[in-house]
Every structure is written in C-alpha cells, then in structure tokens.
Amino acid sequence: MREAVIAALAAGAPAPDLLTPRETEVLRLISAGATNREIAARLYLSEGTVRNHISRVLSRLGLRDRTQAALYARDNALI
C-alpha cells in the first residue's frame, strides 16, 4: 500500500485521491491549527477516532507529524 501511495504522490495525484473525505476534512482542520479535541467536537467524533484518522493520514501520505501534514495540505492546495 505504501509503495502505491508513494507512486501516486510522485505522479502528482492530489490528496483527495489518496484520502477519504473524512480524512481530508481532518487534514484541513489540522492545517487550521485545531487540536484533536477541537476536531472531535467540530466533527462529532471521539478523540480516539480523530487520532485514528490522523494516523491514517500520516501513514497514507508518508508523513511524520502534524506539522508535515499541515505543510502538505498547504502545498497541495487543500486549505
């Protein structure tokens, strides 16, 4: 799976093709500086579910942390 994501990114595929709509929404909120608690409240999710979404976003995009995720979203016009 990771190799497929890396190949898609290298080919210029935008994140919406790699992420679910909910994961993209979580990524946008991360980019806006929202905490896990704030994201959970905004999307009516538990904080654990938000953490799971963030983990999947980071994994699918091959990123290390929230900062890289926010920069990725900015660089790929997701925010």
Backbone torsions as a table, in degrees:
resi	resn	phi	psi	omega
1	MET	NA	-46.2	-177.9
2	ARG	-59.5	-40.5	179.9
3	GLU	-63.1	-38.4	179.2
4	ALA	-65.1	-40.0	178.8
5	VAL	-66.1	-44.2	179.2
6	ILE	-61.9	-41.5	178.2
7	ALA	-64.2	-40.2	179.1
8	ALA	-65.7	-41.7	177.5
9	LEU	-64.0	-42.3	179.8
10	ALA	-63.8	-31.2	178.8
11	ALA	-80.6	-3.1	177.7
12	GLY	89.5	17.4	178.8
13	ALA	-67.9	130.9	177.8
14	PRO	-73.1	160.8	-177.5
15	ALA	-57.2	-35.8	-180.0
16	PRO	-56.9	-26.5	176.8
17	ASP	-76.3	-20.2	-176.4
18	LEU	-101.6	-24.1	-174.9
19	LEU	-116.2	153.4	173.2
20	THR	-71.5	162.7	177.0
21	PRO	-56.8	-39.0	179.6
22	ARG	-66.3	-42.3	178.6
23	GLU	-63.6	-38.1	177.8
24	THR	-65.1	-39.8	177.7
25	GLU	-63.9	-43.4	177.1
26	VAL	-62.1	-41.9	178.5
27	LEU	-60.7	-41.7	178.0
28	ARG	-63.0	-40.0	179.6
29	LEU	-70.1	-37.2	174.0
30	ILE	-58.3	-44.4	-178.6
31	SER	-64.4	-26.6	178.0
32	ALA	-82.5	-2.2	177.4
33	GLY	91.2	11.7	-178.5
34	ALA	-72.2	142.3	175.1
35	THR	-80.4	168.5	176.9
36	ASN	-57.3	-42.6	179.9
37	ARG	-62.3	-43.3	179.5
38	GLU	-65.5	-40.7	177.7
39	ILE	-63.1	-45.2	179.9
40	ALA	-58.6	-45.9	-179.2
41	ALA	-65.4	-41.9	-177.8
42	ARG	-66.1	-37.9	-176.0
43	LEU	-100.3	4.1	-179.4
44	TYR	57.4	49.3	178.4
45	LEU	-123.5	166.1	171.9
46	SER	-81.6	158.8	177.5
47	GLU	-63.0	-33.5	177.6
48	GLY	-62.7	-40.8	177.5
49	THR	-65.1	-39.8	177.7
50	VAL	-62.2	-44.6	178.2
51	ARG	-59.9	-39.3	177.7
52	ASN	-63.7	-43.4	178.1
53	HIS	-61.8	-43.8	-179.6
54	ILE	-63.4	-42.3	178.2
55	SER	-59.9	-42.7	179.2
56	ARG	-67.0	-39.7	177.6
57	VAL	-60.0	-49.9	-179.1
58	LEU	-61.2	-42.8	-179.4
59	SER	-65.9	-48.8	-177.7
60	ARG	-63.8	-32.8	-178.4
61	LEU	-94.5	-3.8	179.3
62	GLY	67.9	37.3	-178.0
63	LEU	-106.9	159.2	-177.3
64	ARG	-93.4	-34.3	-172.4
65	ASP	-154.9	178.6	-178.2
66	ARG	-61.6	-35.1	179.9
67	THR	-63.1	-46.4	177.5
68	GLN	-62.2	-37.5	178.9
69	ALA	-62.9	-43.5	178.8
70	ALA	-63.7	-42.1	178.1
71	LEU	-65.8	-39.5	177.7
72	TYR	-60.6	-45.9	-179.7
73	ALA	-61.3	-41.8	178.8
74	ARG	-65.6	-47.1	-176.9
75	ASP	-67.6	-22.9	-179.0
76	ASN	-108.1	21.2	174.2
77	ALA	54.5	39.8	176.8
78	LEU	-92.9	-8.6	179.0
79	ILE	-123.5	NA	NA
